[in-house]
Amino acid sequence: NESSFRILWQECEDFLESSKSNHKQLAELYELLYSPPFMLKKGFVDFWIPTFLFIKKLDYALFQNDNFIPDLNLEIIDIITKNPRTFKIKAFNLEGVRQDLFNKYRTLIGNNESIVMNKKGFIDIIKPFLIFYKQLNNYSKNTKRLSKTSLSFREVIIDATDPEKIFFEDFPLALGYDLQKLRGDKKLLESFIEDIRNSINELRTCFDLLIDRIINKISN
């Protein structure tokens, strides 16, 4: 609340805002604060940036060497202060069709509670997809005898790293949809969600269908 910090706080807010479209190296923020007009000392910056990151922790995704870091803890903060160049940050872009799509994902997993569209909200929604995949048997995890869209959908879950990218880029792309074309088109949005349901169902039932085919062969 101290007025002398407002310009510094706004600079950090602007940096975070600028990362909505692309990942930004955390080291860039350090360099901004070391340079004019701030010219801040390393000791202060090493305290300030982790404080800012902790306060804003639900508004961005943090990556170390391209690996998603779900929790900001003391160990991670220690590594950040020692080597910020290994970290990237990406603020969540939660505007327009993304909000509609987020709500559709929420209803897809059977959660009708109000969820804030931030990091915790993304993680709460991605968990059921990861648990679903983990519970599949080895055949369902490896078979190629699936539709092209279901194969792509499964690969997205296997390679899941960035929660925002999964929902707003990888899933639509895997199922042959353009995020921009989903904007304002409720029928297309419903069709997309229905295709996800179909892929989930295909993965759930593909082993049973294998058993049926074996039984039919033996019967014949």
DABELPE-V658232 format. One record per helix or strand of 2 or more residues. SS is the DSSP state (A for helix, B for strand). FROM is the first residue (numbers start at 1). TO is the last residue. If there is no record, write none. Layout:
BEGIN
ss->SS from->FROM to->TO
ss->SS from->FROM to->TO
END
This chain:
BEGIN
ss->A from->3 to->18
ss->B from->24 to->25
ss->A from->26 to->34
ss->A from->42 to->55
ss->B from->60 to->64
ss->B from->67 to->69
ss->A from->74 to->82
ss->A from->84 to->86
ss->B from->87 to->91
ss->A from->97 to->108
ss->A from->119 to->134
ss->A from->138 to->142
ss->A from->148 to->158
ss->A from->163 to->174
ss->A from->179 to->182
ss->A from->186 to->219
END
